[in-house]
């Protein structure tokens, strides 16, 4: 199993297809308007593997939508990929599952 939170696009279509076929389960969590999962841009031929779990509710940080579960593209136009670039935010990258990752540094975590 592989879990990622706010992961970059790290490969092309062939890499995404390899991941889709060879991993038993892969959970790719995206949070609201997090800019990082949109990098590098798709026009550079980068693509995510599936399946995306999009946490898109600020009032309930544990509510999510399952995206592209049966689609090998890894990019779902009804989930995080639906967002317009100027609306993306680095601040949404710091908070996943209701926990602000920046708080750990105050307690010695890196």
N, C-alpha and C positions, 0 to 999 in steps of 0.2 A: 504494500500500500504506500501511496505517496500523497501527502497533504502539502499544499502550498497556500500561502496567504499573501495576496498582493504581488504575485510573481510576474516578472517580465516575460515577454515572448522570447523564448530562448532558441527557437529553431524555425525551420521552414515547414512547408506542407509535408514533406517526406518524414521529417522528424516527428511531427504531430501524429502522422499515421503510424509510425513505429511505436510511439508511446501508447496510442489507442489500442494497438494489437497486443502489446507485450506486458503491460501492467495489469495486474488483477483488478485493482481499484485505484483510481486517481481522483482526488478531490481538489479542485482549484477554486479557492474562495476569493471573491472580489467584494470590496466594500464600497457601496454607494458610488461616489464620483472619484475614486482613487485613480490618479493619473498613471501610476506605475504599470498596471496590467495593459496599458495602451502603448507601451514602449517595447522595443522599437516599433515604429508604425507598420501597419499592414502593407502599405505601398512599397516597403522594402522587402516584401515577400516573407515576413515573419508571421507565424501563426501559432495559436495556442492549441494544445491537445484538448479534448473534451474530458470531463464534464465540468461546467462552471456552476458554482453555487453563489448566486448574487445576493448579497445582504444589502438591500436597498431601502431600508426603513429606519430613519433616524430615531423615531420614537420607540421602536422595538428592535434593538440591535441583534436579536437572535432570530428574527424572521427572515426567511430567504426564499429565493425562487430557483428551482433547478432548471438549468439551461442546457440546450443542445445535447441532451442525454443520448439520443439515438442518432445524432448527427456527427459525422467524423470531422467536420470543419473546425470545431473548437471555438468558433466565433458565432455568437447568436445575436442577430440584430434586434432582438426584443429584450436583451439583458444589458450588461455593461457596455457592450459594443454599440448600443443605441445612443450613447451619450455623445453630445457635440463637444469637440475639443476645448473650447473656451470655458465649459462648465466643469472641467476636471480639476481636481485639487490634490495637492500633496498632503494636506491635512487629513484627508480620508485614508491615506496610507498608514498613518500612525495609529489608527484605532480599528481593531478587528475583534469581533465577538464581544463588543462592549468594553474592551480593555485597551487603554491608551498605552502603546508600547513605550512611549517616552517616559512614563512613570517608573519603569524599571531601573533606569539609569540612576535615579535618586537613591535607589536601594542597592547599588553595586552591580546590577546586571548589565551586560553589554550586548 
